[in-house]
Amino acid sequence: MKPLKSLMQFATWLMRLSVAFFVALGFMHTLKIFDFKSIQFYIALVFALFSILLVIGGFLSKPALTVFSGIMLFFASVYEIVILSSEGVTVELAMYGVIATTALYFVTAGNKH
């Protein structure tokens, strides 16, 4: 069976939007508290800012914003994976794995459709 190359652009946008949706659901509570002394606040801020920039980068012709956002989301996800790995394998750990691999896809592909 041949791949459906015509759906590649749609799938790429779904990945961008799913990262933003995950971040909105997972980090809104942390961002609402405004605890500037907490490392989790800054990690949530990185996720929120760069997931928004990942979506915005999809509208640009140059891939720099998409690639940089992907790098930042990848490293933030790896940080969370390292922190959560002490608790064993959990669904939350797997979700950060999915976000990390999606971010890594955008680092390697940029805005290529």
Protein Blocks (a to p, Z undefined) as FASTA:
>chain_A
ZZdfklmmmmmmmmmmmmmmmmmmmmmmmmmnopakbmklmmmmmmmmmmmmmmmmmmpm
bfklmmmmmmmmmmmmmmmmmmmmmnopafklmmmmmmmmmmmmmmmnomaZZ
